[in-house]
Amino acid sequence: MESVSLTQSPFAVVTFIAAPALLTNASSVLALSTINRMLRTRDRMKELFAKSQADAEPDATRLVGQVDRVEKQAVLLLRALRSIYVALGAFSGATLVTLLGAGLAPFQGALWFRLLAGLGVGLGFVGVGGLVFGSFNLFQATQLSLMNIREEAALIRERQATRRAGTTRPASG
């Protein structure tokens, strides 16, 4: 059976172009959700700042711990966003390079085609690396968020238990 090169098969070219294009779209969606998380982190920091201004918070250590985690979460989200932007640029570049390679291959010969294909694959690897690194940072940011949620949940349970215990005491006579 005769092998089919990328320049002879329109399906091979479409596949070679579609993969980075789909990954570009996925990176864009991931970037949007990361931006939303970053904005939510900023809102959370404003809430913690308001709590710090009110003297009603009895446990300053807990508040400072939450502030530290939210700040670290914001740094991780920014690092993730940078990585996702690198991935987005790499996948976009890979799509463009593969389009150029597919279009120029019949006119320029095998050398140009191989060089452009190699560049496209290299950009694809950079993009995948950016997504992996960004996803790792997003996972770490999520863990910090979960720590704050668990701490707040424990505080709510503690306060509710204290209130219940205060209302169930027998009246002194």
Secondary structure, DSSP 8 states (H G I E B T S, - for coil): -----TTT-HHHHHHHHHHHHHHHHHHHHHHHHHHHHHHHHHHHHHHHHHHHHSTT-S-HHHHHHHHHHHHHHHHHHHHHHHHHHHHHHHHHHHHHHHHHHHHHHHHH-HHHHHHHHHHHHHHHHHHHHHHHHHHHHHHHHHHHHHHHHHHHHHHHHHHHHHHHHHHSS----
